[in-house]
Protein backbone atom coordinates (compact mmCIF):
# COMPACT_ATOMS: atom_id res chain seq x y z
CA UNK A 1 0.00 0.00 0.00
CA UNK A 2 1.62 3.24 -1.12
CA UNK A 3 1.81 6.16 1.28
CA UNK A 4 -0.06 9.32 0.55
CA UNK A 5 1.67 12.68 0.34
CA UNK A 6 0.35 13.66 3.79
CA UNK A 7 1.70 10.47 5.36
CA UNK A 8 5.12 11.01 3.82
CA UNK A 9 5.17 14.56 5.15
CA UNK A 10 4.05 13.30 8.58
CA UNK A 11 6.81 10.67 8.76
CA UNK A 12 9.42 13.10 7.48
CA UNK A 13 8.53 15.59 10.21
CA UNK A 14 8.56 12.84 12.87
CA UNK A 15 11.97 11.55 11.71
CA UNK A 16 13.45 15.06 11.63
CA UNK A 17 12.09 15.79 15.11
CA UNK A 18 13.52 12.48 16.33
CA UNK A 19 16.93 13.37 14.88
CA UNK A 20 16.78 16.81 16.54
CA UNK A 21 15.91 15.22 19.89
CA UNK A 22 18.77 12.72 19.55
CA UNK A 23 21.25 15.51 18.73
CA UNK A 24 19.98 17.58 21.67
CA UNK A 25 20.34 14.60 24.03
CA UNK A 26 23.91 13.96 22.79
CA UNK A 27 24.85 17.63 23.26
CA UNK A 28 23.31 17.80 26.74
CA UNK A 29 24.98 14.58 27.85
CA UNK A 30 28.32 15.83 26.50
CA UNK A 31 27.89 19.04 28.49
CA UNK A 32 27.01 17.03 31.58
CA UNK A 33 30.15 14.91 31.23
CA UNK A 34 32.29 18.03 30.75
CA UNK A 35 30.77 19.70 33.83
CA UNK A 36 31.27 16.57 35.94
CA UNK A 37 34.94 16.41 34.89
CA UNK A 38 35.36 20.09 35.76
CA UNK A 39 33.73 19.59 39.16
CA UNK A 40 35.88 16.53 39.80
CA UNK A 41 39.09 18.44 39.10
CA UNK A 42 37.94 21.27 41.37
CA UNK A 43 37.21 18.76 44.13
CA UNK A 44 40.71 17.34 43.74
CA UNK A 45 42.12 20.86 44.10
CA UNK A 46 40.07 21.46 47.24
CA UNK A 47 41.24 18.13 48.67
CA UNK A 48 44.85 19.22 48.10
CA UNK A 49 44.15 22.50 49.86
CA UNK A 50 42.65 20.67 52.83
CA UNK A 51 45.78 18.52 53.10
CA UNK A 52 47.85 21.72 53.06
CA UNK A 53 45.71 23.23 55.80
CA UNK A 54 46.23 20.13 57.91
CA UNK A 55 49.99 20.41 57.44
CA UNK A 56 49.92 24.13 58.32
CA UNK A 57 47.91 23.68 61.50
CA UNK A 58 49.39 20.47 62.91
CA UNK A 59 51.68 22.43 65.25
CA UNK A 60 49.06 24.80 66.67
CA UNK A 61 49.55 23.25 70.09
CA UNK A 62 52.90 25.06 70.19
CA UNK A 63 51.21 28.48 70.02
CA UNK A 64 50.55 28.60 73.77
CA UNK A 65 54.09 27.44 74.54
CA UNK A 66 55.51 30.08 72.20
CA UNK A 67 53.25 32.73 73.72
CA UNK A 68 54.46 31.91 77.23
CA UNK A 69 58.07 32.06 76.06
CA UNK A 70 57.41 35.38 74.38
CA UNK A 71 56.00 36.79 77.62
CA UNK A 72 59.24 35.78 79.39
CA UNK A 73 61.37 37.41 76.69
CA UNK A 74 59.33 40.62 76.87
CA UNK A 75 59.60 40.71 80.67
CA UNK A 76 63.37 40.26 80.45
CA UNK A 77 63.60 43.03 77.84
CA UNK A 78 61.58 45.32 80.10
CA UNK A 79 63.98 44.64 82.99
CA UNK A 80 66.93 45.55 80.75
CA UNK A 81 65.16 48.71 79.58
CA UNK A 82 64.42 49.80 83.13
CA UNK A 83 67.98 49.06 84.25
CA UNK A 84 69.54 50.95 81.38
CA UNK A 85 67.16 53.85 81.94
CA UNK A 86 68.43 54.17 85.53
CA UNK A 87 72.14 53.85 84.81
CA UNK A 88 72.54 55.57 81.43
CA UNK A 89 73.19 58.94 83.04
CA UNK A 90 75.90 57.47 85.29
CA UNK A 91 77.97 56.11 82.41
CA UNK A 92 80.83 58.48 81.61
CA UNK A 93 81.25 59.45 77.98
CA UNK A 94 84.69 59.53 76.36
CA UNK A 95 86.30 62.97 76.07
CA UNK A 96 85.14 64.97 73.09
CA UNK A 97 82.02 62.87 72.55
CA UNK A 98 78.58 63.89 73.62
N, C-alpha and C positions, 0 to 999 in steps of 0.2 A: 504494500500500500504506500503510494508516494505521499510525501509530506506536502502540505499546502504552504503557500508563501508565508502566512501568518505563523505557522508552526516553526518554520525555519527561522524566522525572525525571533520568535520566542526562545528557541534553543540557543541561538547565537547570543542573545542577551544574557541568558542564564550562564552559558559557558564563559563569557567575558567577565560577568560578575564573579563567578567562581575563581577565575584566574586572578582578578583584582584582590579578592579576599585572601587567596593563597600568598600572593606577593606581600600583602599587608601583614599577614601572620609571620612570614619569613623576616620581614624588616623589623617588626616589633620584637620577635624572639632574638634577633641579632643584637638589637639595642639592649635587651635585657641581659644577655650574656656579657656584653661590653660593660654595662653598669655593674654587674656582679663582680667582674674582674677588677674594676676600678675600686670598688668597695673593699674587696679582699686585699688589694695592695695597700690601701689606706689603713686597714686593720693591722696588717703586718707592721706598718710604720708606727702605729700607736703602741703595739706590743713592744717594739724596740725601745720606744720612749719610756714605757713603764719599767722595763728592765734597767734603763739608765737612771730613772728616778730611784729605784731600789738601791742601786749602787751608790748614788749620791747621798742617800739618807741612812745608810746602814750604820754610820758612826755617830748618829745624833745623840747617843747616850753620853758621848764625850763632851757635849756642850756644857752640861752643868759642871763637870770637872774643870773644863777650861775656864768657865766663868769664875769659879772659886779661885783658881790660880791667878786669874787676871785681877781679882780683888786684892789678893796678896801683893802682887806687883805694884798696883796703884797705891796701896797703903805704904809700901816701902819707898816708892817715889815721893810721896807726900812727906815722909819723914826726912828724906834727903833735902827736899825743897825747904822745909822749915829749918833744918839745921843750917843749910847754906845761907838762908835769909838772916839768921842770927849772927853768923860769924863773918859774913862777907865784908863788913865794915872794919873788922879787926885784922884783916889780912893786909900786910904792908905791900905797897906797889913798888916796883923797881924805880930807881931814880930816873927822872925824865919821862916817865910814862904816867898817864892819868887814867 
